[in-house]
């Protein structure tokens, strides 16, 4: 049985708004911080320290997906649940590659470990909520 988007959205309106706003805000902050390092001044790059290029590029690019997912979550769209899962999976995979980089002796910033832990937890949580409330809503 397919539940109309408006019905899904009305099931948990405060949660939808909070989760959607979190995703959008997280995305905008991610785009801003990544963009400052990638396209900003030399001072911004120095302030970032020993950043890892592939992690930075992934996070910057993913920021746009965060915003898109947030907009879809706001509207309780099924595709937003899939996008949220893809973001979570991609983040965990990049975090794993980052861990391998560290294990091989690569330079890194401890704050990147904290940031990737936060990103992984946030998107695993968002994707779990999206699955529960959008992909497989209770009848």
C-alpha positions as a Markdown table, in Angstrom:
| # | Residue | x | y | z |
|---|---|---|---|---|
| 1 | Unk | 0.0 | 0.0 | 0.0 |
| 2 | Unk | 1.4 | 3.4 | -1.0 |
| 3 | Unk | 0.9 | 6.2 | 1.5 |
| 4 | Unk | 0.6 | 9.7 | 0.0 |
| 5 | Unk | 3.5 | 12.0 | 0.8 |
| 6 | Unk | 1.3 | 14.5 | 2.6 |
| 7 | Unk | 0.1 | 11.7 | 5.0 |
| 8 | Unk | 3.7 | 10.6 | 5.6 |
| 9 | Unk | 4.7 | 14.2 | 6.3 |
| 10 | Unk | 1.8 | 14.7 | 8.7 |
| 11 | Unk | 2.7 | 11.6 | 10.8 |
| 12 | Unk | 5.7 | 13.3 | 12.5 |
| 13 | Unk | 5.7 | 17.0 | 11.5 |
| 14 | Unk | 8.1 | 18.3 | 14.2 |
| 15 | Unk | 10.6 | 15.5 | 13.5 |
| 16 | Unk | 10.4 | 16.1 | 9.7 |
| 17 | Unk | 11.1 | 19.8 | 10.1 |
| 18 | Unk | 13.9 | 19.2 | 12.6 |
| 19 | Unk | 15.6 | 16.5 | 10.5 |
| 20 | Unk | 15.1 | 18.4 | 7.3 |
| 21 | Unk | 16.6 | 21.6 | 8.8 |
| 22 | Unk | 19.5 | 19.7 | 10.3 |
| 23 | Unk | 20.3 | 18.1 | 6.9 |
| 24 | Unk | 20.0 | 21.5 | 5.1 |
| 25 | Unk | 22.0 | 23.4 | 7.7 |
| 26 | Unk | 24.7 | 20.7 | 7.9 |
| 27 | Unk | 24.9 | 20.8 | 4.1 |
| 28 | Unk | 25.3 | 24.6 | 3.9 |
| 29 | Unk | 28.0 | 24.6 | 6.6 |
| 30 | Unk | 29.8 | 21.7 | 4.9 |
| 31 | Unk | 29.8 | 23.6 | 1.5 |
| 32 | Unk | 31.0 | 26.7 | 3.2 |
| 33 | Unk | 33.8 | 25.1 | 5.2 |
| 34 | Unk | 35.0 | 22.9 | 2.3 |
| 35 | Unk | 34.7 | 25.7 | -0.2 |
| 36 | Unk | 36.8 | 28.0 | 2.0 |
| 37 | Unk | 39.6 | 25.5 | 1.9 |
| 38 | Unk | 39.3 | 24.4 | -1.7 |
| 39 | Unk | 38.7 | 27.8 | -3.3 |
| 40 | Unk | 39.7 | 30.3 | -0.6 |
| 41 | Unk | 42.9 | 31.9 | 0.3 |
| 42 | Unk | 46.2 | 30.3 | 1.1 |
| 43 | Unk | 45.5 | 31.4 | 4.7 |
| 44 | Unk | 42.4 | 29.2 | 4.8 |
| 45 | Unk | 44.3 | 26.2 | 3.5 |
| 46 | Unk | 47.0 | 26.7 | 6.1 |
| 47 | Unk | 44.4 | 27.0 | 8.8 |
| 48 | Unk | 42.9 | 23.7 | 7.7 |
| 49 | Unk | 46.3 | 22.0 | 8.5 |
| 50 | Unk | 47.0 | 18.5 | 7.2 |
| 51 | Unk | 43.7 | 18.0 | 5.4 |
| 52 | Unk | 43.3 | 14.9 | 3.2 |
| 53 | Unk | 42.3 | 15.9 | -0.3 |
| 54 | Unk | 39.9 | 13.1 | -1.1 |
| 55 | Unk | 38.1 | 13.5 | 2.2 |
| 56 | Unk | 37.8 | 17.3 | 1.6 |
| 57 | Unk | 36.4 | 16.9 | -1.9 |
| 58 | Unk | 34.0 | 14.2 | -0.9 |
| 59 | Unk | 32.6 | 16.3 | 2.0 |
| 60 | Unk | 32.4 | 19.4 | -0.1 |
| 61 | Unk | 30.5 | 17.5 | -2.8 |
| 62 | Unk | 28.3 | 15.7 | -0.3 |
| 63 | Unk | 27.3 | 19.1 | 1.1 |
| 64 | Unk | 25.1 | 19.6 | -2.0 |
| 65 | Unk | 23.5 | 16.2 | -1.5 |
| 66 | Unk | 22.8 | 17.0 | 2.1 |
| 67 | Unk | 20.9 | 20.1 | 1.1 |
| 68 | Unk | 19.0 | 18.2 | -1.6 |
| 69 | Unk | 18.2 | 15.4 | 0.9 |
| 70 | Unk | 17.0 | 17.9 | 3.4 |
| 71 | Unk | 14.6 | 19.4 | 0.9 |
| 72 | Unk | 13.3 | 15.9 | 0.0 |
| 73 | Unk | 12.9 | 15.0 | 3.7 |
| 74 | Unk | 11.0 | 18.2 | 4.2 |
| 75 | Unk | 8.5 | 16.9 | 1.6 |
| 76 | Unk | 8.7 | 13.3 | 2.8 |
| 77 | Unk | 9.8 | 12.1 | -0.6 |
| 78 | Unk | 10.8 | 8.5 | -1.0 |
| 79 | Unk | 13.9 | 9.4 | -3.0 |
| 80 | Unk | 15.1 | 11.4 | 0.0 |
| 81 | Unk | 15.3 | 8.2 | 2.0 |
| 82 | Unk | 17.4 | 6.6 | -0.8 |
| 83 | Unk | 19.6 | 9.7 | -1.0 |
| 84 | Unk | 20.1 | 9.7 | 2.8 |
| 85 | Unk | 21.2 | 6.1 | 2.7 |
| 86 | Unk | 23.6 | 6.8 | -0.2 |
| 87 | Unk | 25.1 | 9.7 | 1.8 |
| 88 | Unk | 25.5 | 7.6 | 4.9 |
| 89 | Unk | 27.0 | 4.7 | 2.9 |
| 90 | Unk | 29.4 | 7.0 | 1.0 |
| 91 | Unk | 30.4 | 8.8 | 4.2 |
| 92 | Unk | 31.2 | 5.5 | 5.9 |
| 93 | Unk | 33.2 | 4.3 | 2.9 |
| 94 | Unk | 35.2 | 7.5 | 2.7 |
| 95 | Unk | 35.8 | 7.3 | 6.5 |
| 96 | Unk | 37.1 | 3.8 | 6.0 |
| 97 | Unk | 39.5 | 5.0 | 3.2 |
| 98 | Unk | 40.5 | 7.9 | 5.5 |
| 99 | Unk | 41.3 | 5.3 | 8.3 |
| 100 | Unk | 43.4 | 3.4 | 5.8 |
| 101 | Unk | 45.2 | 6.6 | 4.9 |
| 102 | Unk | 46.0 | 7.1 | 8.6 |
| 103 | Unk | 47.0 | 3.5 | 9.1 |
| 104 | Unk | 49.5 | 3.8 | 6.2 |
| 105 | Unk | 51.1 | 6.8 | 8.0 |
| 106 | Unk | 49.4 | 9.6 | 6.1 |
| 107 | Unk | 49.2 | 13.1 | 7.6 |
| 108 | Unk | 45.8 | 14.1 | 9.0 |
| 109 | Unk | 44.1 | 16.3 | 11.5 |
| 110 | Unk | 42.4 | 14.8 | 14.6 |
| 111 | Unk | 39.5 | 17.2 | 14.0 |
| 112 | Unk | 38.9 | 15.3 | 10.7 |
| 113 | Unk | 38.4 | 12.1 | 12.7 |
| 114 | Unk | 35.9 | 13.8 | 14.9 |
| 115 | Unk | 34.1 | 15.4 | 11.9 |
| 116 | Unk | 33.9 | 12.2 | 10.0 |
| 117 | Unk | 32.6 | 10.4 | 13.1 |
| 118 | Unk | 29.9 | 13.1 | 13.4 |
| 119 | Unk | 29.0 | 13.0 | 9.7 |
| 120 | Unk | 28.7 | 9.2 | 9.8 |
| 121 | Unk | 26.5 | 9.2 | 12.9 |
| 122 | Unk | 24.3 | 12.0 | 11.7 |
| 123 | Unk | 23.7 | 10.4 | 8.3 |
| 124 | Unk | 23.3 | 6.9 | 9.6 |
| 125 | Unk | 20.6 | 8.4 | 12.0 |
| 126 | Unk | 18.9 | 10.4 | 9.3 |
| 127 | Unk | 18.8 | 7.4 | 6.9 |
| 128 | Unk | 17.4 | 5.2 | 9.6 |
| 129 | Unk | 14.6 | 7.7 | 10.3 |
| 130 | Unk | 14.0 | 8.2 | 6.6 |
| 131 | Unk | 13.7 | 4.5 | 6.1 |
| 132 | Unk | 11.3 | 4.1 | 9.1 |
| 133 | Unk | 9.1 | 7.1 | 8.3 |
| 134 | Unk | 9.3 | 7.4 | 4.5 |
| 135 | Unk | 10.5 | 4.2 | 2.9 |
| 136 | Unk | 8.5 | 1.8 | 5.1 |
| 137 | Unk | 5.9 | 3.9 | 7.0 |
| 138 | Unk | 3.6 | 2.1 | 9.3 |
| 139 | Unk | 0.2 | 1.4 | 7.8 |
